[in-house]
Amino acid sequence: MVNVVLGSQWGDEGKGKLVDLLVGHYDIVARCAGGNNAGHTIVVDGVKYDFHMLPSGLVNPNCQNLLGNGVVIHVPSFFQELESLEKKGLPNCRSRLFISSRAHLVFDFHQRTDKLRELELAGRSKDGKNIGTTGKGIGPAYSTKASRSGLRVHHLVNDDPNAWELFVTKYMRLLETRQERYGHFDYDYESELARFKQYRETLKPFIVDSVSFIHNAIKANKKILIEGANALMLDIDFGTYPYVTSSSTGIGGVITGLGIPPRSIDEVYGVVKAYTTRVGEGPFPTEQLNDEGDKLQTIGAEYGVTTGRKRRCGWLDLVVLKYSTLINGYTSLNITKLDVLDTFKEIPVGVSYSIDGQELESFPEDLMKLGKVDVKYVTLPGWNEDITKIASYDELPQKAKDYLKYIEDFVGVPVEWVGTGPARESMLHKDIK
C-alpha cells in the first residue's frame, strides 16, 4: 500500500499533522522533493516538533523514514534537525532514518548564491520585488542538478581511494562557476571541505539505494506513506511561475522523487486550509489586505515554520483547489484550521475568475492575465461557535458541515478529515466509504 499526502494550495496547509495522524498505520514514511525549506509542526503530548527536512514519520517509534532521490540535502541542517528531535525525546531516530544515495547535496555556497540571486532580482525588477525564497539554497542546488554539475550523496560517501580527490575537484569547479556568475565573493571553502570530509563517515550509516529500498518495501507489502513538501501552487511546472519552488511538488514529483511507478499509488490525500495563505511574493487572487485578512492571520497564528515570515491571508480559493485536484487526482481531502473561521459571521469563497466579464476555464498560466482577474465569491453563513472541543464530525454545527459540503460538491472529492485545533487529537474523521 502506497498513499500520498500533498499540499493543495501554496503550502503551510498542515500536511505534517495529517501525516502524524496516519503514521501509526504505516511502516515507512518517505519524502520525495524539496529540502530544509519545508516546514511542518507536530504537537505530541504537549511537545512541539518542528520538521524542516526530515520526514514526520520519526514521531512514530516503529516507523522507518526515507529522504528520496528527489530531495536535496544540506548535511549540516540534517544533523542539526536530527539532534534537535533527539533532545526532545524521539527514540531511535538514527536507526530509522535513511537517505537516498542519489540525492543531491546543498552546500553553504548554494545558500550564499540564493541570497545573491534574490538581491539581483530585486535590483532588476521595477517594483524591487524578488521571488521570496527561504534562502536555504534549494533553488541553486536544483539548478546545478539540472545543469549536470551537481554533487550527489554517493559522490561523498564513495569508498574508492580516489573518490575524495574527485569530490574536491568537482566541488571547486562548482564553486568557481558560482563565483563567475555572481562575481567573486569571499568564501571559506577550506572549512566547508573539512566538514564534508568528516561527513563522509558520519553520513554513511544513513545511506541506502533508495530504489531498492522502496521497491523491496512495496514487494513485501509494507505500508508506505509519502509526505509531500510545499504544495501544488509552488510546483515548478504548475505553480505561479516564477514565484514557485524549484522542484515538482505534485504527484509527478512523488513518482520521480522516489522512483516508483504510478500504478503503485493507492490513495492521494489533498490537504486544504479552510482559507488560503501564502508566504513570499507572487500573485494571490483571494488575498485580503484588510481587517479580515489581519483577523485570519492573527487567529490562525500565520507565521512560517522555517522562516518566521508572516503569511499573507485570504479566503478559500476553489479555483485553485479545483485546478490542484485536476493535476494531483486527490481521492479525499483534509480540511485544516476550520476553527479559525469560528467567529466570522459570513465566509466568502472564491468560485471563479473572469477578465472583462469573460469567465476563465481554469487557473491561468500567465501572471499578467492572473493579475487582471476578478474573483467571483459565494458567501456562506458562518457558524459562530467554538468547534475546538468537538469530538466527532457529527457534532459539528450544521453551517460548518454546509461549508465543507460546498467544498466537496465544487471539486468532486469527499472531505475525510477536518482539523479543529492545533493539538494532535484535534482532527475529526468522516467515514467516506
Disulfide bonds with the S-S distance in Angstrom:
none
